[in-house]
């Protein structure tokens, strides 16, 4: 891992690829918006939601 943020993300989201971890860490460190899209277990796909570090209240305070 290249940064503490990457290590934190990887520790909490082991299902993410290293590329995804690095992209998310970069966005968090630079306070850039991130669009998150996923496929639910039911097979339905989200439209995606855009979040920024300041609006991620459920994330640990050190992010």
KOLBA-619471 format. One record per atom (N, C-alpha, C, O, CB): atom name; residue number from 1; x, y, z. Coordinates in pm, 1 decimal. Last residue first. Glycine has a CB too. Layout:
BEGIN
- CA_NUM_X_Y_Z
...
This chain:
BEGIN
- N_63_-1060.4_947.5_826.0
- CA_63_-1061.8_959.6_681.2
- C_63_-1104.0_1099.8_649.8
- O_63_-1113.5_1136.7_532.8
- CB_63_-1155.8_855.4_614.1
- N_62_-1095.8_957.1_1096.2
- CA_62_-960.1_978.9_1045.0
- C_62_-953.3_976.2_894.4
- O_62_-846.3_1001.3_839.0
- CB_62_-866.8_875.7_1100.2
- N_61_-1361.3_887.6_1148.7
- CA_61_-1322.7_1029.5_1151.8
- C_61_-1185.3_1054.6_1092.9
- O_61_-1159.8_1164.5_1043.6
- CB_61_-1326.0_1080.7_1293.5
- N_60_-1501.4_641.0_928.2
- CA_60_-1421.4_678.6_1046.7
- C_60_-1372.4_822.2_1035.8
- O_60_-1345.4_871.6_926.3
- CB_60_-1300.9_583.5_1063.8
- N_59_-1822.7_710.1_780.3
- CA_59_-1682.7_668.1_769.4
- C_59_-1609.2_709.8_894.9
- O_59_-1650.4_804.6_961.7
- CB_59_-1614.8_728.6_643.4
- N_58_-2069.0_820.8_800.6
- CA_58_-2055.0_686.5_855.5
- C_58_-1910.9_635.6_847.2
- O_58_-1880.0_529.4_901.1
- CB_58_-2147.7_590.8_782.6
- N_57_-2050.2_1065.0_668.1
- CA_57_-2062.4_1063.8_813.7
- C_57_-2040.2_925.4_873.2
- O_57_-1996.0_915.0_987.6
- CB_57_-2198.5_1115.0_854.2
- N_56_-1939.1_1193.4_425.2
- CA_56_-1937.5_1050.7_455.0
- C_56_-1940.4_1029.9_606.2
- O_56_-1843.0_982.3_664.6
- CB_56_-1813.0_982.9_392.9
- N_55_-1902.3_1449.0_350.9
- CA_55_-2040.5_1403.7_360.9
- C_55_-2050.6_1256.2_398.1
- O_55_-2160.5_1200.7_401.8
- CB_55_-2112.2_1428.3_230.2
- N_54_-1630.7_1490.5_330.8
- CA_54_-1704.4_1565.5_432.2
- C_54_-1845.8_1513.0_451.2
- O_54_-1903.7_1531.1_558.3
- CB_54_-1709.1_1711.8_395.2
- N_53_-1565.2_1325.3_103.6
- CA_53_-1517.5_1292.0_237.7
- C_53_-1599.8_1361.5_344.7
- O_53_-1636.5_1296.9_442.9
- CB_53_-1371.0_1329.6_252.7
- N_52_-1856.6_1283.5_-102.0
- CA_52_-1726.8_1344.8_-73.2
- C_52_-1690.9_1310.1_69.3
- O_52_-1777.1_1269.8_147.4
- CB_52_-1729.2_1500.0_-94.9
- N_51_-2044.7_1099.0_-348.1
- CA_51_-2013.9_1140.6_-211.4
- C_51_-1876.1_1204.3_-205.8
- O_51_-1791.3_1182.3_-292.3
- CB_51_-2021.5_1021.0_-114.9
- N_50_-2307.7_1006.6_-553.9
- CA_50_-2181.0_1077.2_-546.1
- C_50_-2161.7_1127.8_-404.3
- O_50_-2250.4_1191.2_-347.0
- CB_50_-2175.5_1193.9_-647.9
- N_49_-2436.7_695.9_-657.3
- CA_49_-2449.2_815.0_-573.3
- C_49_-2311.4_877.0_-561.0
- O_49_-2210.5_806.5_-558.3
- CB_49_-2509.0_780.7_-432.0
- N_48_-2612.5_492.2_-889.5
- CA_48_-2490.5_553.1_-840.5
- C_48_-2520.6_674.2_-754.6
- O_48_-2618.2_745.7_-777.3
- CB_48_-2400.7_591.9_-955.9
- N_47_-2817.8_340.5_-954.5
- CA_47_-2791.0_449.9_-1047.0
- C_47_-2661.9_519.7_-1008.8
- O_47_-2607.7_597.8_-1087.0
- CB_47_-2907.5_549.9_-1048.9
- N_46_-2750.0_-12.1_-902.6
- CA_46_-2781.6_122.6_-856.0
- C_46_-2759.7_222.3_-968.2
- O_46_-2691.1_192.4_-1066.0
- CB_46_-2696.3_160.0_-733.4
- N_45_-2909.4_-308.7_-1019.5
- CA_45_-2795.3_-217.2_-1025.7
- C_45_-2838.8_-79.3_-976.3
- O_45_-2950.2_-34.8_-1004.3
- CB_45_-2738.3_-208.5_-1170.9
- N_44_-3010.2_-626.1_-895.0
- CA_44_-3043.1_-490.5_-939.9
- C_44_-2921.4_-399.9_-926.1
- O_44_-2841.7_-413.4_-833.2
- CB_44_-3162.2_-433.2_-859.4
- N_43_-2937.2_-864.1_-783.8
- CA_43_-2905.7_-844.5_-924.7
- C_43_-2940.0_-705.9_-976.0
- O_43_-2903.5_-670.7_-1088.2
- CB_43_-2977.1_-946.0_-1006.5
- N_42_-2954.3_-906.0_-518.3
- CA_42_-3073.0_-940.8_-597.0
- C_42_-3048.8_-927.1_-747.4
- O_42_-3129.5_-972.6_-828.4
- CB_42_-3190.4_-852.8_-555.8
- N_41_-2723.4_-794.9_-425.0
- CA_41_-2731.9_-941.0_-429.0
- C_41_-2850.3_-987.9_-512.6
- O_41_-2847.2_-1096.4_-570.6
- CB_41_-2742.8_-997.2_-287.5
- N_40_-2661.4_-510.5_-642.3
- CA_40_-2709.5_-572.9_-519.4
- C_40_-2714.5_-724.6_-536.5
- O_40_-2710.4_-775.9_-648.3
- CB_40_-2848.9_-517.9_-481.1
- N_39_-2390.6_-355.3_-776.9
- CA_39_-2497.5_-449.2_-809.6
- C_39_-2534.9_-518.6_-678.9
- O_39_-2449.8_-578.4_-613.0
- CB_39_-2453.1_-553.4_-921.7
- N_38_-2308.0_-3.3_-764.5
- CA_38_-2291.3_-143.5_-729.4
- C_38_-2410.5_-224.8_-775.7
- O_38_-2516.2_-171.2_-809.0
- CB_38_-2272.0_-159.2_-579.1
- N_37_-2122.5_297.1_-759.4
- CA_37_-2226.0_216.4_-823.5
- C_37_-2201.8_72.4_-782.6
- O_37_-2087.0_30.5_-767.5
- CB_37_-2224.9_232.7_-980.3
- N_36_-2029.6_608.3_-652.4
- CA_36_-2030.9_467.1_-615.4
- C_36_-2150.3_400.4_-683.3
- O_36_-2264.6_442.8_-666.2
- CB_36_-2037.4_449.3_-460.0
- N_35_-1815.3_865.1_-724.7
- CA_35_-1944.4_805.7_-759.9
- C_35_-1936.4_656.6_-733.5
- O_35_-1848.5_587.3_-784.8
- CB_35_-1982.3_834.3_-909.0
- N_34_-1665.3_1110.0_-527.5
- CA_34_-1656.9_973.2_-576.2
- C_34_-1798.2_926.9_-609.9
- O_34_-1890.6_947.6_-531.3
- CB_34_-1589.4_878.9_-470.7
- N_33_-1493.1_1423.4_-520.3
- CA_33_-1617.7_1346.3_-519.0
- C_33_-1592.9_1208.1_-578.7
- O_33_-1510.5_1191.6_-668.6
- CB_33_-1729.8_1420.3_-597.5
- N_32_-1194.4_1477.0_-329.5
- CA_32_-1267.2_1475.7_-456.5
- C_32_-1394.2_1392.9_-441.3
- O_32_-1400.5_1302.5_-357.9
- CB_32_-1178.5_1419.3_-571.0
- N_31_-992.2_1512.8_-135.9
- CA_31_-1128.7_1562.6_-113.3
- C_31_-1204.9_1579.0_-244.2
- O_31_-1270.9_1680.3_-267.3
- CB_31_-1124.9_1696.2_-38.8
- N_30_-757.8_1379.6_-159.4
- CA_30_-768.0_1506.2_-232.7
- C_30_-905.6_1570.2_-220.5
- O_30_-933.6_1670.2_-286.5
- CB_30_-735.6_1484.0_-378.7
- N_29_-807.5_1150.0_-10.1
- CA_29_-695.0_1236.8_26.5
- C_29_-703.1_1373.7_-39.2
- O_29_-660.0_1473.2_19.1
- CB_29_-564.3_1170.6_-11.0
- N_28_-1025.7_1042.7_-155.5
- CA_28_-1041.9_1084.4_-15.8
- C_28_-932.2_1182.8_22.4
- O_28_-960.2_1287.4_80.9
- CB_28_-1039.6_962.0_78.9
- N_27_-904.3_986.1_-403.6
- CA_27_-1018.3_1078.3_-396.0
- C_27_-1037.3_1129.9_-254.0
- O_27_-1062.3_1248.8_-234.4
- CB_27_-1146.9_1009.3_-444.3
- N_26_-710.2_800.4_-321.6
- CA_26_-670.3_925.4_-388.0
- C_26_-782.0_1028.8_-378.2
- O_26_-756.9_1145.4_-347.8
- CB_26_-634.5_899.5_-536.5
- N_25_-875.0_595.8_-226.6
- CA_25_-782.3_664.1_-136.2
- C_25_-738.5_799.0_-194.0
- O_25_-731.1_898.8_-122.3
- CB_25_-659.3_575.8_-108.9
- N_24_-1002.0_518.5_-465.8
- CA_24_-1080.8_572.5_-356.3
- C_24_-992.0_648.9_-258.7
- O_24_-1030.3_756.4_-212.4
- CB_24_-1155.5_460.5_-283.9
- N_23_-780.1_422.8_-611.8
- CA_23_-862.3_532.8_-664.6
- C_23_-943.5_598.9_-553.1
- O_23_-952.6_721.5_-547.0
- CB_23_-956.9_481.0_-775.4
- N_22_-689.3_214.4_-442.3
- CA_22_-602.7_328.9_-473.1
- C_22_-682.1_448.5_-524.2
- O_22_-655.5_562.2_-485.3
- CB_22_-497.9_289.4_-576.2
- N_21_-911.8_41.8_-446.9
- CA_21_-862.6_96.3_-320.5
- C_21_-779.3_221.1_-346.1
- O_21_-797.1_322.6_-278.7
- CB_21_-779.7_-8.8_-244.2
- N_20_-920.4_-24.1_-719.8
- CA_20_-1032.0_48.9_-658.4
- C_20_-990.1_113.6_-526.9
- O_20_-1028.4_227.1_-498.5
- CB_20_-1150.8_-45.2_-634.7
- N_19_-673.8_-162.6_-737.9
- CA_19_-698.7_-43.8_-819.6
- C_19_-810.1_40.9_-760.0
- O_19_-797.3_163.0_-750.1
- CB_19_-734.2_-83.9_-963.2
- N_18_-718.3_-378.6_-570.0
- CA_18_-615.3_-281.7_-534.0
- C_18_-633.9_-152.1_-612.9
- O_18_-611.8_-43.4_-559.4
- CB_18_-475.0_-340.1_-559.1
- N_17_-1075.8_-430.1_-532.9
- CA_17_-946.8_-456.8_-596.9
- C_17_-846.9_-350.3_-552.0
- O_17_-886.0_-244.8_-502.2
- CB_17_-960.3_-458.6_-753.2
- N_16_-1267.8_-501.6_-239.6
- CA_16_-1225.3_-409.4_-345.0
- C_16_-1091.3_-451.8_-403.3
- O_16_-1004.5_-502.9_-332.4
- CB_16_-1216.2_-266.1_-290.9
- N_15_-1311.8_-667.8_-26.5
- CA_15_-1365.2_-710.7_-155.8
- C_15_-1324.7_-618.8_-270.3
- O_15_-1344.6_-653.6_-386.6
- CB_15_-1515.5_-718.6_-148.9
- N_14_-1224.8_-544.5_203.6
- CA_14_-1137.5_-645.2_143.6
- C_14_-1186.2_-694.3_7.2
- O_14_-1109.6_-756.0_-66.9
- CB_14_-1124.4_-762.2_236.8
- N_13_-1255.2_-288.4_348.0
- CA_13_-1326.2_-326.6_225.0
- C_13_-1242.2_-427.2_146.8
- O_13_-1194.6_-397.8_37.2
- CB_13_-1357.2_-201.4_137.0
- N_12_-1095.5_-236.5_563.8
- CA_12_-1240.9_-233.7_584.4
- C_12_-1318.9_-283.7_463.4
- O_12_-1436.6_-317.7_475.5
- CB_12_-1285.3_-93.2_617.9
- N_11_-836.4_-251.4_467.5
- CA_11_-870.9_-325.1_588.5
- C_11_-1020.9_-334.8_612.3
- O_11_-1068.3_-430.3_673.8
- CB_11_-806.1_-260.7_706.8
- N_10_-843.4_-75.1_255.3
- CA_10_-823.8_-217.6_228.0
- C_10_-862.3_-302.8_348.8
- O_10_-914.7_-413.1_333.6
- CB_10_-677.8_-244.9_188.9
- N_9_-865.3_167.6_401.4
- CA_9_-972.2_123.8_310.8
- C_9_-962.1_-26.6_286.8
- O_9_-1062.1_-97.6_296.9
- CB_9_-965.1_200.5_176.3
- N_8_-618.6_167.4_537.9
- CA_8_-745.2_173.4_612.1
- C_8_-858.9_120.8_526.0
- O_8_-939.4_39.4_571.3
- CB_8_-775.4_317.9_658.0
- N_7_-437.4_165.5_325.3
- CA_7_-436.7_56.5_422.4
- C_7_-567.1_51.6_500.8
- O_7_-620.0_-56.3_527.1
- CB_7_-318.7_71.2_518.0
- N_6_-498.4_409.8_201.3
- CA_6_-516.5_283.9_128.9
- C_6_-523.5_166.4_225.7
- O_6_-606.9_77.3_209.3
- CB_6_-402.3_262.8_28.2
- N_5_-421.8_584.5_405.5
- CA_5_-561.5_579.6_364.3
- C_5_-590.0_450.7_288.4
- O_5_-694.3_388.7_308.7
- CB_5_-596.8_701.5_277.9
- N_4_-146.4_552.7_412.1
- CA_4_-225.2_507.9_527.0
- C_4_-371.6_493.8_488.7
- O_4_-438.8_401.2_534.2
- CB_4_-210.3_605.6_644.7
- N_3_-26.4_440.9_87.2
- CA_3_-63.8_542.5_185.9
- C_3_-141.0_480.2_300.7
- O_3_-194.1_369.8_289.0
- CB_3_-147.1_653.4_120.6
- N_2_43.7_225.5_-72.3
- CA_2_122.4_348.2_-84.1
- C_2_89.6_451.8_22.6
- O_2_169.8_542.1_46.7
- CB_2_101.3_408.6_-219.4
- N_1_85.1_-118.4_0.0
- CA_1_0.0_0.0_0.0
- C_1_89.3_124.2_0.0
- O_1_194.9_127.3_63.1
- CB_1_-96.6_0.1_123.2
